[in-house]
Structure formats: structure tokens, C-alpha cells
């Protein structure tokens, strides 16, 4: 029987829906309380051994006759969905399962939506943890109990309220192509998403959540969890100094093994080749990022969170892929694999498009995927800070735009970009970055179209009003009613025979100057080269003179025209 590794789980969801608090409850720690603003600031990894799961969910597992074969669960906690793309491997994400955390009282939020998009992209199975049931009005808590025991102890009103909130979440998932149901009502785990109501404060529903995760992992991910011996494969979570060891890297090992003394190849802005000097593991239920108590080990098998000390790690960046080999003859193959993986994300081209900058490879990949889905052309994609040379290089483009995710742009470089009319957008939230860019792009497009429309003659028909001649010529001033369309100053008028009678010099209504007049308005026109009684008569029907070039522009921007203008444009096109 093949060795089975621990499933790797990632927590996704909106920033304050309780991801870390949920993991804290499982670990029995209080990390969330120590975080600024109670929002997780860094990516981290924690290992929960199977004994803990049995202790928490034992009665439920026994009831369902689930024979546990996995050694435990490796949990990844993060500032949000970014970790899901940082924890990547070629062809997908390293997470075997995801837990989408949704506040049952607030429902879907923008980052919930974005998290679902990533789950779709990587085709990762997931369950929904509907958190904060203890915050529901009238909820009667039962510390650490299974959800069903707590639920049955609630009043009819609270039960009905919970059902309504759950079905809103089910509806939101359904509208995005996911069939979902409360976990105890799921009939087919291959087609339906399980929703588990939980409370991180009281521990209610935690046994149910661990039971569902364990059951799904063992039943449906068996082939994926088979441990491959030999080459170690992982992803760098963080790069940081460690007292007495210098620069170290925190790594999630998702396949194979790493031994002390192994050759290590790490991707990034440049390939780093080194040897593992020391391997350190945190204790079970401890977090790789925060806990200072590590034990030194000689080898580590997937899946695990591991700290590695080695020379020349200073240039490594978070999100980089890693390979570890014991035999030097396999080093070249490992290096080629790493180069292939990085080249999918970091690239240069000479085509028109935006410049992408991000703090990690995974973040960069997330941006790439999203922009490609939106058909936004990309010129270059790089990891690290924006440089002056990159700004000046963008200057030569027709539409220079820089998107920076998670990498703050220094004031002097921002000013340089501004001086050279280069648009720079920064955010540490992907959806906000794209939202800002798309808003700017939309407004820019609207401004350009408005400017374009202002430079062409719009189709219009006016009728010269009998009895409203104020001046016969040089220029002729007479009253008209706009029958259809829009007339503007600077536009030429023609008669029914197609002869040009003159150019509109001024438009007035009740003694006030106007740049344009729409259908239904009565105004006085001042028309150069027109002579009343000669080329214009009272009661004449006059048309705005629209050239072929004007028609091309108007047809392209047809959706910006009024209904009566569209009718006149169609007539002009037919002619």
C-alpha cells in the first residue's frame, strides 16, 4: 500500500470573516488575538495531527464508520485568497482542499467572489464554513458540540433564521455554478458543495467540519495523496532572518522529501542553487511563522511546513517554486523544471500592454490570469519593486499603464510616472487594484469618446420657423425648431436638395448662448453665408451636413447616440 501524505488545506474568504479564528479554534491557540486589527498579516502553515482530529471528531467519525488513514492535516492560513495562488505548482495549486469561509450573517463579499474564481481556475474541491453562528440573535451556545446537537437545541425562530441565511449562501453559490447544501443533506459529494455552520468562539460545528474534510480527503483524493519518493517539491512561503542562521526560508513541502545536505533549486527573478544546511520543523499544532520553538531534523517528508537554512537565500522571493535532490546528477533536470515553471509567470515582450509588478510569483500569476480573462494585453510581468528604467521604458507606448500589486511605489518614481503621463495603480488587494484600473479605463474611454463626438457633425433636422427672421444675411439670424437629432455650432446646414446653405456660427435660446440644441427645442441660429429669401426660406426643412468620415465615427459610437439620432444615422448609411 502506497504511503499517504497529509492533505494540504487552504483557507479562503473575505478579510474579516474569521479564517484565522477558525484555525485557532482547531489548534487551540490564540494567534488571531495577537494580530493587528485581528486580520492575518502573513502566510503561515500549521500541522494538525490525526490524534487531534480523532479527539475532536471521534464520535462522528465512528458513527459514519470512517477508517482514518491520513496522518493529519496541513493547514495554510493567509491574509486572504493570495496564498491560494502563491501556493502553486506547475499546472495548479498545491492545496488539495480549500475551506471557503463565509460569515453566515454577512454572506458573500467581493473577496468571497474572487476566492471562488480561483477555486474554479484550479478546479480545487472545497467546503464552505459558514462562520459566526454564535452571533445570530437568540443563539443558545453549546461549547464544542457538533452542529446538529446545537441546532436541535435552538428555538424554532433561530432555526428558521439560520435556514434562511444558509439558503442565501446556497443561492449565491448556485448562481455561480456550484450546487450546494448543508453538509448533512448532501446526497452526492462529487457534485454538491458541503456547507458546515460553525462558530470559532464556541467551537460548535468544528467536529463536523473536520469530519467532512477528513472524509472527503480520504474518499476522493486518495490518488492525489500518494506520496512520491525522491525529489522534494515545495513552495516558498516567506524569506526571513533567523537568529544564528542568517536568511532562512519557510517552505510548504507538497511532494517527496528534503534531507539535510540536499541540493536545492529555487526559482524567482533569478535561479538560486544551494545546499540545505539545516532543516527545522515547528511542533505539531504550532505555526511555522510565529512559534520560535523549532526542532532540528535530518529529513522531512511531504506534506509539511519546514524552515530551511542554507547559503545564498537572500535573493529568494516568496511564492518561488523549490526542488530538492540528493544526487547531483538530477540537479540539471530540477533546474529545467524550475525555469519552465517561472517562465510561465515572469516574462518580457515588445508588444503594447500593461506592465505588471507583484510581491510574489503567485500574486503575479493571479494578476496574469485575471487580466488574461479580461482580455487586457500584458507587455511585461515582473516580481519586485518598480524601477525608474521600467517607468521610462513605458513612456514610448501609446497607452502606458503600470499595475503594482503588494509592492508600494516610492514617491519619486510615482512623480516620474506622472511627469511622463504614465498611469500607475497600486493596491495590496487584487480586486481593488483591478477595480481602480477598470474605473480609470472606463472614464478615460468615456472622455475620449466624448471628445471624439465633439469633433464630428451629429445628424439633425431643423425647421425654419415662419415669422422668426431676425436678420436676413451676413450672417442670417432666424428661428428654428429642432425636429430630430442634435445641432451644434460649427456644423454646416444643407437644404432638402443637398445644397449647403452655410455654417452655424451661434445658437441662442432666450438671449443665452448654447453650444448645442436637441430635438424639441426652439432656438435662434446665426448662420454664415445664408441669405433669407435666397438660399433659405421661412418654413424650410434643413439638415446637418454629415460627412462619410463623420458617419464612420458615429457608427462606431452608436451606443452613445440618442434614439432619434440613430434613426437619422441609419438613413444616412442606407443612402
C-alpha positions as CSV (number, residue, x, y, z in Angstrom):
1,X,0.0,0.0,0.0
2,X,1.5,3.4,-1.0
3,X,2.3,6.0,1.6
4,X,-0.4,8.6,2.1
5,X,0.6,12.1,2.9
6,X,-1.4,14.7,4.8
7,X,-3.8,16.7,2.7
8,X,-2.9,20.4,2.3
9,X,-5.8,22.7,3.1
10,X,-6.0,26.4,2.4
11,X,-8.5,28.9,4.0
12,X,-10.0,31.4,1.7
13,X,-12.6,34.1,2.1
14,X,-13.3,37.8,2.8
15,X,-10.7,39.6,5.0
16,X,-12.7,39.6,8.3
17,X,-14.9,36.6,8.1
18,X,-12.9,34.6,10.6
19,X,-10.4,32.4,8.8
20,X,-7.6,32.7,11.5
21,X,-10.1,32.4,14.4
22,X,-11.4,29.2,12.9
23,X,-7.9,27.7,12.6
24,X,-7.1,29.0,16.1
25,X,-10.1,27.0,17.5
26,X,-8.9,23.9,15.8
27,X,-5.3,24.4,17.1
28,X,-6.4,25.7,20.5
29,X,-4.2,28.7,20.1
30,X,-4.8,32.4,20.2
31,X,-2.9,33.8,17.3
32,X,-5.7,35.9,15.9
33,X,-5.9,37.9,19.2
34,X,-2.2,39.0,18.7
35,X,-2.7,40.2,15.1
36,X,-3.0,43.9,14.2
37,X,-6.7,44.6,13.7
38,X,-7.3,40.9,14.1
39,X,-6.6,40.5,10.4
40,X,-3.8,38.0,9.4
41,X,-0.8,39.8,8.0
42,X,1.4,36.9,6.7
43,X,1.1,33.5,5.2
44,X,1.6,30.6,7.7
45,X,1.4,26.8,7.9
46,X,0.2,24.6,10.8
47,X,0.1,20.8,11.1
48,X,-2.8,19.2,12.9
49,X,-2.0,15.5,13.7
50,X,-4.7,12.9,13.3
51,X,-4.9,12.3,17.0
52,X,-6.3,15.8,17.5
53,X,-8.9,15.2,14.7
54,X,-9.9,11.9,16.4
55,X,-10.2,13.7,19.7
56,X,-12.4,16.4,18.3
57,X,-14.5,14.4,15.8
58,X,-14.1,10.9,17.0
59,X,-17.8,10.2,17.8
60,X,-18.9,11.5,14.4
61,X,-16.1,9.6,12.5
62,X,-17.1,6.4,14.4
63,X,-20.8,6.9,13.6
64,X,-20.0,7.2,9.9
65,X,-17.6,4.3,10.1
66,X,-14.7,6.3,8.6
67,X,-11.4,4.5,8.9
68,X,-8.8,7.2,9.1
69,X,-5.6,6.6,7.0
70,X,-4.3,10.1,6.6
71,X,-1.6,11.2,9.1
72,X,-3.1,14.6,9.7
73,X,-4.0,17.9,8.1
74,X,-1.6,20.7,7.0
75,X,-3.4,24.0,7.2
76,X,-2.3,27.1,5.4
77,X,-3.6,30.4,6.8
78,X,-3.1,33.7,4.9
79,X,-4.1,37.3,4.5
80,X,-6.7,36.2,2.0
81,X,-7.0,34.4,-1.3
82,X,-3.5,35.5,-2.3
83,X,-2.0,32.5,-0.6
84,X,-4.0,30.2,-2.8
85,X,-2.1,31.4,-5.9
86,X,1.2,31.8,-4.0
87,X,1.0,28.1,-3.1
88,X,1.2,26.9,-6.6
89,X,2.9,24.3,-8.7
90,X,3.1,23.8,-12.4
91,X,-0.4,23.1,-13.6
92,X,-2.3,24.1,-10.5
93,X,-2.3,24.9,-6.8
94,X,-0.7,22.7,-4.2
95,X,-3.8,22.8,-2.0
96,X,-5.7,19.5,-2.1
97,X,-8.8,21.0,-0.5
98,X,-10.0,24.5,0.3
99,X,-12.2,25.8,3.1
100,X,-14.2,28.9,1.9
101,X,-15.0,30.9,5.0
102,X,-18.3,32.9,4.8
103,X,-19.8,34.9,7.6
104,X,-23.3,33.5,7.8
105,X,-24.6,36.9,8.9
106,X,-23.0,38.9,6.1
107,X,-23.0,36.4,3.2
108,X,-20.9,37.0,0.1
109,X,-18.4,39.8,-0.2
110,X,-16.0,40.9,-3.0
111,X,-13.2,38.6,-1.8
112,X,-15.6,35.7,-1.5
113,X,-16.3,36.1,-5.2
114,X,-12.7,36.3,-6.1
115,X,-11.8,33.3,-4.0
116,X,-14.5,31.3,-5.9
117,X,-12.9,32.4,-9.1
118,X,-9.6,30.9,-8.0
119,X,-11.2,27.7,-6.9
120,X,-12.7,27.4,-10.4
121,X,-9.4,28.2,-12.1
122,X,-7.5,25.5,-10.2
123,X,-10.5,23.1,-10.0
124,X,-9.9,22.6,-6.3
125,X,-12.6,20.8,-4.3
126,X,-13.9,22.9,-1.3
127,X,-16.3,23.0,1.6
128,X,-17.9,26.1,3.0
129,X,-17.5,27.0,6.6
130,X,-20.5,29.3,7.4
131,X,-19.0,31.1,10.4
132,X,-20.2,33.1,13.4
133,X,-23.4,31.2,14.1
134,X,-22.9,32.3,17.7
135,X,-23.6,35.9,16.6
136,X,-27.1,35.1,15.4
137,X,-29.8,36.8,17.6
138,X,-31.1,34.4,20.2
139,X,-28.4,31.7,19.6
140,X,-28.1,29.3,22.6
141,X,-24.4,28.2,22.5
142,X,-23.3,24.6,23.4
143,X,-19.5,24.7,23.8
144,X,-17.5,22.4,21.3
145,X,-20.6,20.4,20.3
146,X,-21.4,19.1,16.9
147,X,-23.6,21.4,14.8
148,X,-26.6,19.1,14.8
149,X,-26.7,18.8,18.6
150,X,-26.6,22.6,18.9
151,X,-29.1,23.2,16.1
152,X,-31.6,20.9,17.7
153,X,-31.3,22.8,20.9
154,X,-32.2,26.1,19.3
155,X,-35.7,27.8,19.2
156,X,-37.9,27.5,16.1
157,X,-37.2,31.1,15.3
158,X,-33.4,30.7,15.4
159,X,-33.6,27.5,13.4
160,X,-35.7,29.3,10.7
161,X,-33.3,32.3,10.7
162,X,-30.3,30.0,10.2
163,X,-32.1,28.2,7.4
164,X,-32.8,31.5,5.6
165,X,-29.2,32.6,5.9
166,X,-27.9,29.2,4.7
167,X,-30.2,29.3,1.6
168,X,-28.9,32.7,0.7
169,X,-25.4,31.3,0.6
170,X,-26.7,28.3,-1.3
171,X,-28.4,30.7,-3.8
172,X,-25.2,32.7,-4.2
173,X,-23.2,29.5,-4.9
174,X,-25.9,28.3,-7.3
175,X,-25.8,31.5,-9.3
176,X,-22.1,30.9,-9.8
177,X,-22.4,27.3,-11.0
178,X,-21.9,25.4,-7.7
179,X,-24.7,23.1,-6.4
180,X,-24.5,23.3,-2.6
181,X,-26.4,22.1,0.5
182,X,-26.0,21.8,4.3
183,X,-23.5,19.0,4.9
184,X,-26.0,16.6,6.5
185,X,-28.3,16.9,3.5
186,X,-25.7,16.3,0.8
187,X,-26.5,13.3,-1.4
188,X,-23.5,13.3,-3.7
189,X,-20.2,14.7,-2.6
190,X,-18.8,14.7,-6.1
191,X,-21.5,17.1,-7.3
192,X,-22.5,19.1,-4.2
193,X,-20.6,21.5,-2.0
194,X,-20.9,20.9,1.7
195,X,-21.8,23.9,3.9
196,X,-20.9,23.4,7.6
197,X,-22.3,26.0,10.0
198,X,-19.6,26.7,12.7
199,X,-18.5,29.1,15.5
200,X,-14.9,29.8,16.2
201,X,-15.8,31.4,19.5
202,X,-17.8,28.4,20.9
203,X,-16.3,25.5,18.9
204,X,-19.7,24.5,17.6
205,X,-19.6,22.7,14.3
206,X,-15.8,22.2,14.4
207,X,-16.2,18.4,14.8
208,X,-18.5,18.3,11.8
209,X,-16.1,20.4,9.7
210,X,-13.1,18.2,10.5
211,X,-15.2,15.1,9.9
212,X,-16.3,16.3,6.4
213,X,-12.7,17.4,5.4
214,X,-11.2,14.1,6.6
215,X,-13.9,12.0,4.8
216,X,-13.7,13.9,1.5
217,X,-9.9,13.8,1.5
218,X,-9.8,10.0,2.1
219,X,-12.6,9.1,-0.2
220,X,-12.0,11.3,-3.2
221,X,-8.3,12.4,-3.1
222,X,-6.6,9.1,-2.4
223,X,-4.6,9.1,-5.7
224,X,-3.6,12.7,-5.2
225,X,-2.3,12.0,-1.7
226,X,0.0,9.1,-2.7
227,X,3.5,10.2,-1.6
228,X,6.1,10.2,-4.3
229,X,9.6,9.3,-3.0
230,X,12.7,11.1,-4.1
231,X,12.7,14.7,-5.4
232,X,11.3,17.1,-2.9
233,X,8.8,19.7,-4.3
234,X,7.7,22.8,-2.5
235,X,6.8,26.4,-2.5
236,X,8.5,29.2,-0.5
237,X,6.1,30.9,1.9
238,X,8.4,33.5,3.4
239,X,12.0,34.6,3.4
240,X,13.4,36.0,6.7
241,X,16.3,36.3,9.0
242,X,16.6,33.8,11.8
243,X,19.0,34.4,14.8
244,X,22.2,32.4,14.4
245,X,21.3,31.1,11.0
246,X,21.0,34.2,8.8
247,X,18.5,34.2,6.0
248,X,16.1,31.2,6.1
249,X,13.0,30.2,4.0
250,X,9.7,28.9,5.2
251,X,8.5,26.2,2.8
252,X,5.5,24.1,2.2
253,X,6.7,20.7,1.0
254,X,3.9,19.2,-1.1
255,X,5.6,16.1,-2.5
256,X,8.7,13.9,-2.0
257,X,11.2,14.7,0.7
258,X,14.1,17.0,1.7
259,X,17.2,15.9,3.6
260,X,19.9,17.9,5.3
261,X,22.7,18.4,2.7
262,X,20.3,18.1,-0.3
263,X,20.9,20.2,-3.4
264,X,18.1,22.8,-3.6
265,X,17.0,24.8,-6.7
266,X,14.7,27.8,-6.1
267,X,13.0,29.8,-8.8
268,X,12.3,33.6,-8.9
269,X,13.7,36.7,-10.5
270,X,16.8,34.5,-10.9
271,X,17.5,30.8,-10.2
272,X,19.1,30.1,-6.8
273,X,21.1,26.9,-6.3
274,X,22.3,26.0,-2.8
275,X,22.6,23.2,-0.2
276,X,20.3,22.6,2.8
277,X,22.4,23.4,5.8
278,X,19.7,22.9,8.4
279,X,16.0,21.7,8.5
280,X,13.7,22.8,11.2
281,X,10.1,21.8,12.0
282,X,7.7,23.5,14.4
283,X,6.0,21.3,16.9
284,X,2.6,19.9,16.0
285,X,-0.3,22.4,16.3
286,X,2.3,25.2,16.2
287,X,2.6,27.8,13.5
288,X,5.6,28.0,11.2
289,X,5.6,31.8,11.2
290,X,5.1,32.8,14.8
291,X,6.4,30.0,17.0
292,X,10.1,30.3,17.8
293,X,10.4,26.8,19.2
294,X,11.7,24.6,16.3
295,X,13.2,21.2,16.4
296,X,16.1,20.3,14.1
297,X,15.6,17.3,11.9
298,X,17.6,15.4,9.3
299,X,14.8,14.8,6.8
300,X,11.2,15.9,6.1
301,X,8.5,14.1,4.1
302,X,5.5,15.7,2.5
303,X,3.2,17.2,3.4
304,X,4.9,19.5,5.8
305,X,5.8,23.1,6.7
306,X,9.5,23.4,7.1
307,X,12.1,26.1,7.8
308,X,15.3,25.7,5.7
309,X,18.7,27.4,6.4
310,X,21.1,27.5,3.5
311,X,23.7,29.8,1.9
312,X,22.7,32.5,-0.7
313,X,19.0,32.6,0.2
314,X,19.0,36.5,0.2
315,X,17.7,36.7,-3.4
316,X,14.8,34.2,-2.9
317,X,11.3,35.7,-3.1
318,X,8.1,34.4,-1.6
319,X,6.0,32.2,-3.8
320,X,9.0,30.7,-5.6
321,X,8.9,27.0,-6.6
322,X,11.5,24.8,-4.9
323,X,13.1,21.4,-5.8
324,X,15.4,19.3,-3.6
325,X,17.6,16.4,-4.9
326,X,20.1,14.2,-3.0
327,X,22.1,13.2,-6.1
328,X,23.8,16.0,-8.1
329,X,23.1,14.2,-11.4
330,X,19.5,15.1,-11.0
331,X,20.3,18.8,-10.4
332,X,20.1,19.9,-14.1
333,X,16.6,18.3,-14.5
334,X,15.4,20.1,-11.4
335,X,16.7,23.4,-12.6
336,X,15.0,22.9,-16.0
337,X,11.7,22.2,-14.2
338,X,12.0,25.3,-12.1
339,X,12.9,27.5,-15.1
340,X,9.9,26.2,-17.0
341,X,7.6,27.0,-14.1
342,X,8.9,30.5,-13.6
343,X,8.9,31.4,-17.3
344,X,5.1,30.9,-17.3
345,X,4.8,33.8,-15.0
346,X,7.8,36.2,-15.4
347,X,8.2,37.4,-18.9
348,X,9.1,40.3,-21.2
349,X,7.7,41.3,-24.6
350,X,7.8,44.2,-27.1
351,X,4.0,44.4,-27.6
352,X,1.7,47.1,-26.4
353,X,0.2,46.3,-23.0
354,X,0.4,46.9,-19.3
355,X,3.4,46.3,-17.0
356,X,2.7,44.1,-14.0
357,X,4.7,44.2,-10.8
358,X,3.9,42.0,-7.8
359,X,5.5,41.0,-4.5
360,X,5.5,37.2,-5.2
361,X,5.3,34.8,-8.1
362,X,1.9,33.6,-7.0
363,X,0.5,37.1,-6.8
364,X,1.9,37.8,-10.2
365,X,0.3,34.7,-11.6
366,X,-3.0,35.7,-10.0
367,X,-2.8,39.0,-11.8
368,X,-1.8,37.4,-15.1
369,X,-4.8,35.0,-15.0
370,X,-7.3,37.7,-14.2
371,X,-6.0,40.2,-16.8
372,X,-6.0,37.5,-19.5
373,X,-9.6,36.5,-18.6
374,X,-10.5,40.2,-19.1
375,X,-8.5,40.3,-22.4
376,X,-6.2,43.0,-21.1
377,X,-2.9,42.9,-23.1
378,X,0.3,42.5,-21.0
379,X,3.7,43.7,-22.1
380,X,5.8,42.6,-19.1
381,X,5.3,40.7,-15.8
382,X,8.0,41.1,-13.1
383,X,8.4,40.4,-9.4
384,X,9.8,43.2,-7.2
385,X,9.8,47.0,-6.9
386,X,9.1,49.3,-9.8
387,X,12.3,50.9,-11.1
388,X,12.9,54.2,-12.9
389,X,14.1,52.4,-16.0
390,X,10.9,50.4,-16.2
391,X,8.9,53.7,-16.0
392,X,10.9,55.3,-18.7
393,X,10.6,52.3,-20.9
394,X,6.8,52.5,-20.7
395,X,7.0,56.1,-21.9
396,X,7.3,55.1,-25.5
397,X,3.9,53.2,-25.5
398,X,0.6,54.7,-26.8
399,X,-1.2,53.9,-23.6
400,X,1.4,53.4,-20.8
401,X,-0.1,51.7,-17.7
402,X,1.6,50.0,-14.7
403,X,-0.3,47.8,-12.2
404,X,1.6,47.1,-8.9
405,X,0.2,44.5,-6.5
406,X,1.6,44.3,-3.0
407,X,4.7,46.4,-4.0
408,X,4.4,50.1,-2.9
409,X,5.6,52.6,-5.4
410,X,8.1,55.2,-4.0
411,X,7.0,58.9,-4.2
412,X,9.9,59.8,-6.6
413,X,9.0,57.0,-9.0
414,X,5.3,57.9,-8.8
415,X,6.2,61.5,-9.7
416,X,8.4,60.4,-12.6
417,X,5.5,58.4,-14.0
418,X,3.1,61.3,-13.5
419,X,5.6,63.7,-15.3
420,X,5.6,61.3,-18.2
421,X,1.8,60.8,-18.4
422,X,2.1,57.1,-17.2
423,X,-0.8,55.8,-15.2
424,X,0.3,53.8,-12.1
425,X,-2.1,51.8,-9.9
426,X,-1.2,50.2,-6.6
427,X,-3.1,48.0,-4.1
428,X,-2.5,45.1,-1.9
429,X,-5.9,43.6,-2.8
430,X,-6.2,42.2,-6.3
431,X,-9.9,43.0,-6.8
432,X,-9.3,46.6,-5.6
433,X,-6.4,47.1,-8.0
434,X,-8.4,45.9,-11.0
435,X,-11.4,47.8,-9.8
436,X,-9.4,51.1,-9.7
437,X,-7.8,50.4,-13.1
438,X,-11.1,49.5,-14.8
439,X,-12.8,52.6,-13.4
440,X,-10.0,54.8,-14.7
441,X,-10.0,53.0,-18.0
442,X,-13.8,53.3,-18.4
443,X,-13.6,57.1,-17.5
444,X,-10.7,57.6,-19.9
445,X,-12.6,55.8,-22.7
446,X,-15.7,57.9,-22.0
447,X,-13.6,61.1,-22.1
448,X,-12.0,60.1,-25.4
449,X,-15.4,59.2,-26.9
450,X,-17.0,62.5,-25.7
451,X,-14.0,64.4,-27.3
452,X,-14.4,62.3,-30.5
453,X,-18.1,63.0,-30.7
454,X,-17.5,66.7,-30.2
455,X,-15.3,66.8,-33.3
456,X,-18.0,65.4,-35.7
457,X,-21.3,66.6,-37.0
458,X,-24.3,64.8,-35.4
459,X,-27.3,64.0,-37.6
460,X,-30.1,66.5,-37.1
461,X,-33.2,68.0,-38.9
462,X,-34.4,71.6,-38.2
463,X,-37.4,73.6,-39.5
464,X,-37.1,77.3,-40.2
465,X,-40.0,79.0,-38.3
466,X,-42.1,81.4,-40.3
467,X,-42.2,84.9,-38.8
468,X,-38.9,84.5,-36.9
469,X,-36.4,86.1,-39.1
470,X,-34.2,88.5,-37.1
471,X,-31.6,89.2,-39.7
472,X,-31.6,88.4,-43.4
473,X,-27.8,87.9,-44.1
474,X,-24.1,88.4,-43.0
475,X,-25.0,86.3,-41.0
476,X,-28.6,85.3,-41.3
477,X,-30.3,85.0,-37.9
478,X,-33.6,83.1,-37.8
479,X,-35.6,80.9,-35.5
480,X,-35.8,77.1,-35.9
481,X,-37.3,74.1,-34.2
482,X,-35.1,71.1,-33.9
483,X,-37.2,68.2,-35.2
484,X,-34.7,65.3,-34.7
485,X,-31.1,64.9,-33.5
486,X,-28.7,67.4,-32.1
487,X,-27.4,70.6,-33.8
488,X,-24.1,72.3,-32.8
489,X,-22.1,75.4,-33.5
490,X,-19.6,74.9,-36.3
491,X,-21.9,72.4,-38.2
492,X,-22.9,73.1,-41.8
493,X,-26.5,73.0,-42.8
494,X,-27.9,71.8,-46.1
495,X,-31.4,72.0,-47.7
496,X,-33.6,69.2,-48.9
497,X,-31.8,69.3,-52.4
498,X,-28.5,68.7,-50.7
499,X,-27.1,72.2,-51.2
500,X,-25.0,73.7,-48.4
501,X,-26.5,76.9,-47.2
502,X,-23.9,77.9,-44.5
503,X,-22.3,77.2,-41.2
504,X,-23.9,77.6,-37.7
505,X,-22.0,80.4,-36.0
506,X,-24.1,80.7,-32.9
507,X,-27.1,79.2,-31.1
508,X,-29.3,81.2,-28.7
509,X,-32.3,80.5,-26.5
510,X,-34.0,83.3,-24.7
511,X,-30.9,85.5,-25.2
512,X,-28.5,82.9,-23.8
513,X,-25.7,81.3,-25.9
514,X,-25.8,77.5,-26.3
515,X,-23.3,75.1,-27.8
516,X,-26.0,72.7,-29.0
517,X,-29.7,72.1,-29.1
518,X,-31.7,68.9,-29.0
519,X,-35.0,67.7,-30.6
520,X,-38.0,69.6,-29.3
521,X,-36.1,72.8,-28.6
522,X,-36.8,76.2,-30.4
523,X,-33.7,78.3,-30.8
524,X,-32.3,81.2,-32.9
525,X,-29.5,80.2,-35.3
526,X,-26.8,82.6,-36.6
527,X,-25.7,81.1,-40.0
528,X,-22.8,82.4,-42.0
529,X,-23.2,82.5,-45.9
530,X,-27.0,82.1,-45.5
531,X,-29.4,84.6,-47.0
532,X,-33.1,84.6,-46.1
533,X,-35.3,84.5,-49.2
534,X,-32.4,83.4,-51.4
535,X,-30.9,80.0,-50.2
536,X,-33.1,79.8,-47.1
537,X,-36.9,80.4,-46.9
538,X,-39.2,80.5,-44.0
539,X,-40.7,77.0,-43.3
540,X,-37.7,75.2,-45.0
541,X,-36.5,71.8,-43.7
542,X,-32.7,71.9,-43.1
543,X,-30.3,69.0,-42.3
544,X,-27.0,68.9,-40.6
545,X,-24.3,68.1,-43.2
546,X,-22.7,64.8,-42.1
547,X,-19.6,63.6,-44.0
548,X,-18.6,59.9,-44.6
549,X,-15.9,60.3,-42.0
550,X,-18.5,61.6,-39.5
551,X,-20.7,58.6,-40.3
552,X,-17.9,56.2,-39.6
553,X,-17.2,57.7,-36.2
554,X,-20.9,57.9,-35.3
555,X,-21.5,54.3,-36.3
556,X,-18.6,53.2,-34.1
557,X,-20.0,55.2,-31.2
558,X,-23.6,54.4,-32.0
559,X,-24.4,53.3,-28.4
560,X,-23.7,56.9,-27.3
561,X,-26.3,58.4,-29.6
562,X,-29.9,59.3,-28.8
563,X,-32.7,57.2,-30.3
564,X,-33.7,59.8,-32.9
565,X,-30.0,60.3,-33.9
566,X,-29.7,56.5,-34.5
567,X,-32.7,56.7,-36.8
568,X,-31.2,59.5,-38.8
569,X,-27.8,57.7,-38.9
570,X,-29.4,54.6,-40.3
571,X,-31.0,56.7,-43.1
572,X,-27.6,58.3,-43.9
573,X,-25.9,54.8,-44.0
574,X,-28.6,53.5,-46.4
575,X,-28.1,56.5,-48.7
